[in-house]
C-alpha cells in the first residue's frame, strides 16, 4: 500500500469533491483527509488537498497519474501528486550567518524534517565544519563581481540533478533570472523582515530607523522580483524603543529560524499551493 497526496486547483464548479472522491473509491482506495478552499463560491478558484491510501500493485503510479490527468482535464484543473515513500532532497545555500542552517540541520538529524540534504553551497568558508560534521558535502563558491556568472553556473550544475528544491538559508547573493528559470524547481528564501516592509538590504537598520514596535521574518518562494515572491510563513516579535540594531538582529534570528522551519515543514507535507503571488496552505 502507498500513501499519496493530491493537490488540485481549478475554476470553482459543482461536483469537484464528488468527482475526485468517486475517483478514489473506484480504485478501492481510502481517503485519509481532505481539505478544500474556494476564493469565491460564485466563480472563484477552487483548491483541494486530498490524502489517500491505494494499492500501488493493482494501480501503478503511472496508470494512476494518467487517470488523474484525464479527470483533471475535464475540470481545467492543475494538479500535483506526491508519494509518501519518496523522500525529497533539499539543497541549501548559505553565506556567513549560519543560524538558520544550523537549525535546519538539527531538525533534519532529529527527524523533525523528513528530507535528505545532499549538499550545502556557500560563498564563505564559515559553515564548512558545521556542515561536514553532519556528513553533508560542503561546496565553497566564493563570489565577486567578476566571478559571479561562473560561480553561479557551478552552483546550478551542483544542484540541478541532485535536489528537488533549494533553500536559501540567509544566502546573501541575488540569483539571476537565468538561474531561477533554468533550475525550474521551487526555491524557498528567508528574509529578515516582515515583508512587504523593509525589502532589500539592512532590514533591521531600516526597522530601527523607522522605530517599529514589531519586527518579523518572512519565508517565501524566491522569484525574479527580489523579496516579492509568494509568502509561505511569517513570524513576529515585539521590540521597544530600548532596542538597538544589534538587539533587533538577535531577536530576529529566532524569528528567522522558526519561519523558515515552519515553511519547509509545510512544503514537505505538501500543504502549500501557489496561486498568483500568494500561497494557499491546506491541512
Secondary structure, 3 states (H helix, E strand, C coil): CEEEEEEEEEECCCCHHHHHHHHHHHCCCEEEEEEEEECCCCCCEEEEEEEEEECCCCCCHHHHHHHHHHHHHHHCCEEEEEECCCCCEEEEEECCCCHHHHHHHHHHHCCCCCCECCEEEECCCCCHHHHHHCCCEEEECCCCCCCHHHHHHHHHHHHCCCCCEEEECCCCCCCCHHHHHHHCCCEEEEECCCCCCCCCCCHHHHHHHHCCCEEEEEEEECCCCCCCCCEEEEEEEECCCCCCHHHHHHHHHHHHHHHHHHHHHHHHCCCEEEECCEEEECC
